[in-house]
Amino acid sequence: MPNPNEQKGVPDLVTFREAARRVVAEGIAPSMTHQRISQLARADPDFPESRLIGKSRLADWDLLRTYFVAHARKAAGRDSRRRTKEAAPEPQAPDTQPDEG
């Protein structure tokens, strides 16, 4: 769904909760929580800039998407459970040769 603000040059600001929903909806990662995004924001110096507005943190979705695509690739390389269905290797067909003997 296109962001109507993009035409005006306004960033698509999202809360961490909405970012987690989009990460899963766009198939970037099989699961994500706003708590995990908060952890990454505190611990990872490469995490995109975010701003506290009221009680919520907001960040530019375009920057977050780029970050999470790279982050998901690294995570999928370490742990097969972190691979999306699209990124998972195709299952091997069982050996169909008849038994001898």
Rosetta blueprint (number, residue, H / E / L):
1 M L
2 P L
3 N L
4 P H
5 N H
6 E H
7 Q H
8 K H
9 G L
10 V L
11 P L
12 D L
13 L E
14 V E
15 T E
16 F H
17 R H
18 E H
19 A H
20 A H
21 R H
22 R H
23 V H
24 V H
25 A H
26 E L
27 G L
28 I L
29 A L
30 P L
31 S L
32 M L
33 T L
34 H H
35 Q H
36 R H
37 I H
38 S H
39 Q H
40 L H
41 A H
42 R H
43 A H
44 D L
45 P L
46 D L
47 F L
48 P L
49 E L
50 S E
51 R E
52 L E
53 I E
54 G L
55 K L
56 S E
57 R E
58 L E
59 A E
60 D E
61 W H
62 D H
63 L H
64 L H
65 R H
66 T H
67 Y H
68 F H
69 V H
70 A H
71 H H
72 A H
73 R H
74 K H
75 A H
76 A H
77 G H
78 R H
79 D L
80 S H
81 R H
82 R H
83 R L
84 T L
85 K L
86 E L
87 A L
88 A L
89 P L
90 E L
91 P L
92 Q L
93 A L
94 P L
95 D L
96 T L
97 Q L
98 P L
99 D L
100 E L
101 G L
